[in-house]
Amino acid sequence: MESADRVKEFEELRPLLFSISYRILGSVGEAEDAVQETWLRFDASTTRPTSTKAYLSAAVTRISIDVLRSARVRREEYVGPWFPEPLLADPYEDPERAVELADSLPMAALVLLERLSPLERAVFVLRDVFGFEFPEIASAVERSEAACRQLLVRARRHMQAGTPRFEANRTERQQLAARFFDALKDGDVGGLQQLLAADVQLVGDSGGKAPRLARVVLGASSVARLLGSVYPALLRIDVTCELHELNGQPGAILHDRDGRVLQTLVLDVADGRIQAIRAVVNPDKLAHLGPVADAWAVDREFRESRRSAR
């Protein structure tokens, strides 16, 4: 295969390869590294595969499984709740798999995938998200088709036990999110509470590398009071809130006064209410979004500002 043709084929499939790897790993950086390693193996190959898509998908899957096995050890020692790295947009589109792709991207779905073993996760992603056939999956994970079918049964059982609910109507999600962030900026506790589910959860992921919530905050009243007191104070020290869709769900990116990324917020919306709010403040998980703020410095300024305002 001519070098130019090889590059062209790979670049056409790069969005698919990243999307597979991101769903297996939950990490933008690790998925990008897995895709790069896949290219290096493809470029070094001296034979032309029967199906370039199958060959590259299998390669990126195997690499991602190996990375995930190592990552799971680190995640067992992770400080506090673990969330995937927020993703601005999925580079891969397939109209025939649009529902499956959308349902597998939200943070809640990726957190649920953490229940699966690396092999279960890979088989589930390849089959139920991307629609690969079992012979291709068996080749990718280096197991028999029968074994892959059993892995899929177990994976589906785990996933169905905790499948998160999401508001299907994108316009309604965005409208509710806009009302939420307006109330957040104004410190409107009552307005916030009306938008939250009674059992809403506010959870933060800092990995011990940034200020974090001392615990998971539960309930509309508690979450509204906390948010209504914290975020107006952040805005007073020139923190800005920019609405973004993250992992296919409404959310926002907060920046410090110099425009550096401070944290992300993602909203899970169902039944016309916000069911969960997930904040990612771990700087390691924000670097792909731009220069990262010093969250500790912002926290010190925030606390000093609140003391002086009393």
KASUL-V73332 format. One record per helix or strand of 3 or more residues. SS is the DSSP state (A for helix, B for strand). FROM is the first residue (numbers start at 1). TO is the last residue. If there is no record, write none. Layout:
ss & from & to
SS & FROM & TO
SS & FROM & TO
This chain:
ss & from & to
A & 3 & 25
A & 28 & 44
A & 52 & 76
A & 95 & 103
A & 107 & 113
A & 118 & 129
A & 134 & 141
A & 145 & 161
A & 170 & 186
A & 189 & 195
B & 196 & 205
A & 220 & 236
B & 240 & 246
B & 249 & 255
B & 261 & 270
B & 273 & 280
A & 283 & 285
A & 287 & 289
A & 295 & 309
